[in-house]
Structure formats: C-alpha cells, structure tokens
Amino acid sequence: MKPYSIWQGSVQQSIFRELVEAYSRPGQVRDLTDWINGENARRVVLATLMDGESTLADPHGMIPDEDWPLLQARRDTAESARYVVVDGSRDATLNPCLGRLESPEFGATLLIAVEKSEPAPCQ
C-alpha cells in the first residue's frame, strides 16, 4: 500500500466506490484500511463526501477546526443538515431530517462514530 493523501481525488474516488458498495449492501462491512493510511475513518469519509454545497452538523464537536476549510462544507444544525456526525457513545437528542417515502433524498446521512462493531446474531 502506498501512503496516499485522503485529499487527493484518486483516493477519494476509490473510497467513494467503497461507500457506494456499502450503501448498496446494508449489513456488509467495507474495509477502507488500504486507502486511509492510518487516518481516522470519519475524516476520510467526510473528505470524500463533502463539498461546498454540502451541509454538515457536528453537534458533539468531533470535527477538528482545521478540517472545516478542507471539507468546504457549510455548518448547519443537526435538524436541517444533510450530513450529521455524532458520537455513538453519547445520548442522541437530535432530530435529523428524515425525508419522506416519496422524497427520501431529503433525509440526512448520519455518520455515527463507534469504538467497534460486532455482528448481530442471526435469528
């Protein structure tokens, strides 16, 4: 593996492909290890998804101040942002956009930071 920068387009393209696979196959874990080069996975995903048109909420203060200019996203509230980053170990008292059956694209994408995930038992 070569030490790529998460801010390079070619790296973000590869990560985006993995994210599309993850969205298309709920419940399957996608490993980003080959692309993140020791970076925080949350930072890598945000670097890939954000642009100047994106709205992003960080109610738990998980995004370092120096990342905001690189992400180019507009800060917003958890109730109206298209993307919301939360700490999974804390109680969530927010009401993100849910979208509607006929317009699911208006729902927020939640990025929930957890220490680890384990497979649920099959029933």
C-alpha positions in Angstrom: 0.0 0.0 0.0 1.3 3.5 -0.9 0.8 6.4 1.5 -1.9 8.4 -0.4 -3.3 11.6 0.9 -7.0 11.4 1.7 -7.4 14.8 0.0 -6.3 13.5 -3.5 -9.1 12.9 -6.0 -7.9 9.4 -6.9 -8.0 8.3 -3.3 -11.4 9.9 -2.8 -12.7 8.1 -5.9 -11.7 4.7 -4.5 -13.2 5.5 -1.1 -16.4 6.7 -2.8 -16.7 3.4 -4.7 -16.4 1.6 -1.3 -19.1 3.8 0.1 -21.4 3.1 -2.8 -20.9 -0.6 -2.2 -21.7 -0.1 1.5 -24.9 1.7 0.7 -26.0 -0.9 -1.8 -25.4 -3.8 0.6 -26.7 -2.9 4.0 -25.2 -5.0 6.7 -22.0 -5.8 4.9 -18.8 -4.2 6.3 -16.5 -2.5 3.8 -12.8 -2.2 4.8 -11.2 1.2 4.0 -7.8 0.2 5.5 -6.0 0.1 2.2 -7.0 3.7 1.5 -6.9 5.6 4.8 -3.2 5.1 5.6 -3.8 5.3 9.4 -6.2 8.3 9.1 -9.4 8.4 11.1 -12.2 6.7 9.1 -14.6 9.5 9.9 -12.2 12.1 8.5 -11.7 10.0 5.4 -15.4 9.6 4.7 -16.1 13.3 5.3 -13.2 14.3 3.0 -14.8 12.1 0.3 -18.4 13.2 0.7 -18.2 16.9 1.5 -18.0 19.9 -0.9 -19.2 23.5 -1.0 -22.8 22.5 -1.5 -22.9 20.1 1.5 -24.4 21.0 4.8 -22.8 19.3 7.8 -23.7 19.3 11.5 -21.3 18.4 14.3 -23.3 18.6 17.5 -20.7 16.7 19.5 -17.7 18.7 18.3 -15.9 15.8 16.6 -14.5 17.6 13.6 -11.3 19.5 14.3 -11.4 23.2 13.4 -8.6 22.8 10.9 -10.6 20.3 8.9 -13.6 22.6 8.1 -11.8 24.7 5.4 -10.6 21.5 3.7 -14.1 19.9 3.9 -15.6 23.1 2.4 -19.0 22.1 3.9 -21.4 24.6 5.3 -22.0 24.3 9.0 -25.7 23.7 9.9 -27.8 22.3 12.7 -28.5 18.6 13.2 -32.1 19.2 12.4 -31.5 20.6 8.9 -28.1 19.4 7.7 -27.8 16.7 5.0 -24.9 15.1 6.9 -24.7 14.8 10.7 -21.6 13.5 12.6 -22.4 12.1 16.1 -20.5 10.3 18.8 -22.2 6.9 19.2 -21.3 6.6 22.8 -23.4 9.6 23.8 -27.1 10.0 24.1 -28.5 11.4 20.9 -31.2 14.1 21.5 -31.3 15.4 17.9 -34.0 15.2 15.3 -32.2 14.9 11.9 -34.1 15.3 8.6 -35.9 12.0 7.8 -37.1 12.6 4.3 -40.3 11.1 3.1 -41.3 8.0 1.3 -41.7 9.9 -1.9 -38.6 12.0 -1.3 -36.0 10.1 0.6 -33.2 12.2 -0.7 -34.3 14.9 1.8 -33.2 12.7 4.7 -29.9 13.2 6.5 -27.0 10.8 6.3 -25.7 10.1 9.8 -22.1 9.3 10.4 -22.0 7.6 13.8 -18.6 7.2 15.5 -18.3 3.9 17.4 -15.3 2.2 19.0 -16.1 -1.1 17.3 -19.0 -3.0 15.8 -19.7 -6.7 16.1 -22.0 -8.8 14.0 -25.5 -9.3 15.4 -26.6 -12.9 16.0 -28.8 -14.2 13.2 -32.3 -15.1 14.2 
